[in-house]
């Protein structure tokens, strides 16, 4: 058991390192861009973008946490962290515009977003239970219990659901960032020369999604290769 855990760690180490780098990059670029002023606060910028798109029914709320910003398609609400909601900076308006981009995707039934939203229950189940099922299955296989292999296969299927969600989520996030960059310039919220700071923040955030997806895909590949051939080493 210890052996395959170490082996798995070696497999996913590059993705973990990429994720750590991306998280540090997000924090550093956000702190830098927070020092560059913008004409509107994050909340005001989001409101301007939404209203211009005819989405007056989409609300904007302030929430706790740092970089906890997200769009809730069920309640049609942008939830922005305090640093983004209140601050007039290129970092704040960049992130707020990104979340507004998700609302625009939702309004236009952007296909990858529709698929991603439909996959949420599967991804939620996989996120909560895949590890438990996989480890339970492996333990039972080592104990020569017949339930081991079915449990393992169910866990791998649940993890595959998480991987599918993350893969579909990548174009959703990339498109929202592209929309944000374009909208901030089109609406005159950020000057052309200051867009470099927005680009850095959103590009760094995109790498966190890439790293998380890569880690899940590598983990899935490891379990498929290592255990589905019937090995009980």
C-alpha positions in Angstrom: 0.0 0.0 0.0 2.8 2.4 0.9 4.6 1.4 -2.3 1.8 2.4 -4.6 1.1 5.6 -2.7 4.7 6.7 -3.3 4.5 5.5 -6.9 1.4 7.6 -7.4 3.1 10.6 -5.8 5.9 10.3 -8.3 3.4 10.2 -11.2 1.5 13.4 -10.1 4.5 15.3 -8.8 4.9 17.5 -11.9 1.2 18.5 -11.7 1.5 19.2 -8.0 4.5 21.4 -8.7 2.7 23.2 -11.5 -0.3 23.8 -9.2 1.9 25.2 -6.5 3.6 27.5 -8.9 0.3 28.6 -10.4 -1.2 29.4 -6.9 1.9 31.5 -6.0 1.7 33.2 -9.4 -2.0 34.1 -8.8 -1.2 35.6 -5.4 1.8 37.6 -6.6 0.1 38.9 -9.8 -3.1 39.8 -7.9 -1.1 41.7 -5.3 0.8 43.6 -8.0 -2.4 44.4 -10.0 -4.1 45.5 -6.8 -1.7 48.5 -6.8 -2.7 49.6 -10.3 -5.9 51.7 -10.1 -9.0 51.3 -12.3 -11.9 53.6 -12.9 -14.4 51.4 -11.2 -14.6 48.9 -8.4 -14.9 45.2 -9.2 -18.6 45.3 -8.3 -19.3 48.4 -10.4 -17.3 47.0 -13.3 -19.3 43.8 -13.2 -22.6 45.7 -12.9 -21.7 47.8 -15.9 -20.8 44.8 -18.1 -23.9 42.9 -17.0 -26.3 45.8 -17.6 -24.7 46.5 -21.0 -25.5 42.9 -22.0 -29.1 43.2 -20.8 -28.5 41.1 -17.7 -30.0 43.4 -15.1 -31.6 40.4 -13.4 -28.2 39.0 -12.5 -27.3 40.0 -9.0 -23.9 40.9 -7.4 -23.2 40.0 -3.8 -20.2 40.4 -1.5 -18.9 37.2 0.2 -16.0 36.4 2.6 -12.7 34.8 1.8 -9.9 35.7 -0.5 -10.2 35.0 -4.2 -13.4 33.1 -3.5 -15.2 34.8 -6.4 -17.6 32.8 -8.5 -20.8 32.9 -10.6 -23.8 30.9 -9.3 -25.8 29.8 -12.3 -28.7 28.5 -10.1 -29.3 31.8 -8.4 -28.0 34.0 -11.2 -25.7 35.8 -8.9 -22.0 36.9 -9.0 -20.4 36.5 -5.6 -17.3 38.6 -5.2 -14.8 38.6 -2.4 -14.3 41.8 -0.4 -11.0 42.7 -2.1 -12.7 42.4 -5.5 -16.1 43.8 -4.7 -14.8 47.1 -3.1 -11.5 47.8 -4.7 -10.8 50.0 -7.7 -7.9 48.1 -9.2 -7.0 46.2 -12.4 -6.9 43.0 -10.3 -10.5 43.6 -9.0 -12.1 44.5 -12.3 -10.2 41.7 -14.1 -11.6 39.0 -11.8 -15.1 40.6 -11.6 -15.2 40.8 -15.4 -14.2 37.1 -15.6 -17.1 36.2 -13.4 -19.4 38.4 -15.4 -18.1 36.5 -18.4 -19.6 33.3 -16.9 -23.0 35.1 -16.6 -22.8 36.0 -20.3 -22.0 32.4 -21.1 -25.0 31.3 -19.1 -27.3 33.8 -20.8 -26.1 32.7 -24.3 -26.3 28.9 -23.4 -22.6 28.5 -24.1 -22.3 24.8 -24.9 -19.3 23.9 -22.7 -21.0 25.6 -19.8 -24.2 23.7 -20.4 -22.3 20.4 -20.4 -20.2 21.4 -17.3 -23.3 22.4 -15.3 -25.0 19.1 -16.3 -21.9 17.2 -15.1 -21.9 18.8 -11.6 -23.8 16.0 -9.8 -21.4 13.4 -11.3 -18.3 15.5 -10.4 -19.7 16.1 -6.9 -20.2 12.4 -6.3 -16.7 11.6 -7.6 -15.1 14.4 -5.6 -16.7 13.1 -2.4 -16.4 9.3 -2.8 -13.9 8.4 -5.5 -10.9 8.2 -3.1 -12.9 6.3 -0.5 -14.0 3.8 -3.1 -10.6 3.4 -4.7 -8.8 2.8 -1.5 -11.5 0.6 -0.2 -11.3 -1.5 -3.4 -7.5 -1.7 -3.2 -7.7 -2.8 0.4 -10.2 -5.5 -0.3 -8.2 -6.7 -3.3 -5.1 -7.1 -1.1 -7.3 -8.9 1.4 -8.5 -11.2 -1.4 -12.1 -10.1 -0.9 -14.3 -10.4 -4.0 -15.9 -7.0 -3.5 -12.5 -5.3 -4.1 -12.4 -5.1 -7.8 -16.0 -3.9 -8.3 -15.3 -1.2 -5.6 -12.1 -0.2 -7.4 -13.8 0.1 -10.8 -16.6 2.1 -9.3 -14.1 4.5 -7.7 -12.2 4.8 -11.0 -15.5 5.6 -12.8 -16.3 8.2 -10.2 -12.8 9.8 -10.6 -13.4 9.7 -14.4 -16.5 11.9 -13.8 -14.4 14.4 -12.0 -11.8 14.4 -14.8 -14.6 14.9 -17.4 -15.9 17.9 -15.5 -12.5 19.4 -15.2 -11.7 18.9 -18.9 -15.0 20.5 -20.0 -14.4 23.3 -17.5 -11.2 24.4 -19.2 -12.8 26.0 -22.3 -15.4 27.6 -20.0 -12.7 29.3 -17.9 -10.6 30.2 -20.9 -13.6 31.7 -22.7 -14.7 33.7 -19.6 -11.2 35.2 -19.4 -11.1 36.1 -23.1 -14.5 37.8 -22.7 -13.3 39.7 -19.7 -10.2 41.0 -21.4 -12.2 42.1 -24.4 -15.1 43.7 -22.4 -12.8 45.7 -20.1 -11.2 47.4 -23.1 -14.5 47.8 -25.1 -16.2 49.5 -22.1 -13.1 51.6 -21.3 -12.8 50.2 -17.8 -9.1 49.5 -18.1 -6.7 51.4 -20.3 -4.9 49.5 -23.0 -1.5 50.0 -21.3 -2.8 48.6 -18.0 -4.3 45.4 -19.5 -1.0 43.7 -19.0 -1.8 43.4 -15.3 -5.3 41.9 -16.0 -3.7 39.5 -18.4 -1.2 38.3 -15.8 -3.8 37.7 -13.1 -6.2 35.8 -15.4 -3.5 33.8 -17.1 -2.1 32.7 -13.8 -5.6 31.7 -12.6 -6.0 29.7 -15.8 -2.9 27.7 -15.0 -4.4 26.6 -11.7 -7.3 25.0 -13.6 -4.8 23.3 -16.0 -2.7 22.0 -13.1 -5.8 20.6 -11.3 -7.0 18.9 -14.4 -3.6 17.4 -15.2 -3.3 16.0 -11.7 -6.7 14.3 -11.9 -6.0 12.9 -15.4 -2.6 11.5 -14.3 -4.2 10.0 -11.2 -6.9 8.4 -13.2 -4.4 7.0 -15.7 -2.3 5.6 -12.9 -5.2 3.7 -11.3 -6.3 2.4 -14.7 -2.8 1.2 -15.6 -1.8 0.0 -12.2 -4.9 -1.9 -11.1 -7.4 -2.7 -13.8 -5.1 -5.4 -15.3 -5.9 -7.6 -12.2 -2.5 -7.0 -10.5 -2.5 -7.5 -6.7 1.1 -6.6 -6.1 
